Amino acid sequence: MITSIKLKNVASYRTERILNTDKKINLVYGLNGTGKTTLSNFLKDRSNIKFNDCSILGGVTAKILVYNQEFINENFYERN
């Protein structure tokens, strides 16, 4: 099954971009400022109002795990 992720009107995704994958596990990498964090934040919290123009089609029943800098900060650093 192909999953399509549409990002639009958020951060570096001003115009609509669609990412398609048929893989169970995906690794996202790229240069700074290309939207990796925006993508991972959307996948982690799709209900956030800033993602109103973004969507996922297909594969929505799968559990999505996001391992990004925010995850590292929340789980591996001690809070003061």
N, C-alpha and C positions, 0 to 999 in steps of 0.2 A: 504494500500500500504506500502510495506517495503522500507525504505530508507537505503542505504548502504553508509557509509562514509569510504573511504580508505585513510589512512595516511601512508606515506612512505618517507624516507630520509629527515626528518625534526625533529629537537630537539630530544626528547626521542623515536621517532618512526623511528629508523634506518631501521628496517625490516618492511615489510608491516603488517599493522594491519587493520582489517575491523570491524567497529562498525555497527550493524544492529539495527533498531528500527522500530516499526510500530505505535509509539505513536505520538500524535500531539504536546505534550509538553514533554520535556526531561530535567531532572536534572542530572548534571554530578558532581560527588564528588569523592574524593579519596585522598590518601596521597600526600605530596609534591613530586614533581619530576615525577609524573606519566603521565603528558601530558594534563592536563585539560586546561591550558592556551593555549597551542599549538592548541588544538582542537577548542577552542573558537575563537582564532585569525584566524584560517582557515575559520571557518564559517562566520566570520565578513568580511574577505577580501580574497576571494578565488583567486583573480587575482594576488596576490602578488607572485613574482617570486620564493620565497622560498618554495611555495606550488606546484611547477610544477609536482611533482609526487603524488599529492593528488587529490582526486576526490569525487564527490557525485553522486550516481546513484539512481534515483527515488526521488520524493518529492522536486525536484529542483524549482518548481513553487511556493512553499510555501514561505512566508516571514519569514526570519530567524532573530530572535532577540537575541542578545548576551548580557547578563548581567554579566560582569566580572569586575575585578579591574580596567581595562582601562576605561570601561563605567562609573564607579563610579568617577574616577579621572576627566574625561571629563565633567561630568554633575553635580557634586555635590561639587566640590572644586573651590574656587576662584583662578584665576590666578594672580600672582604678577604683 
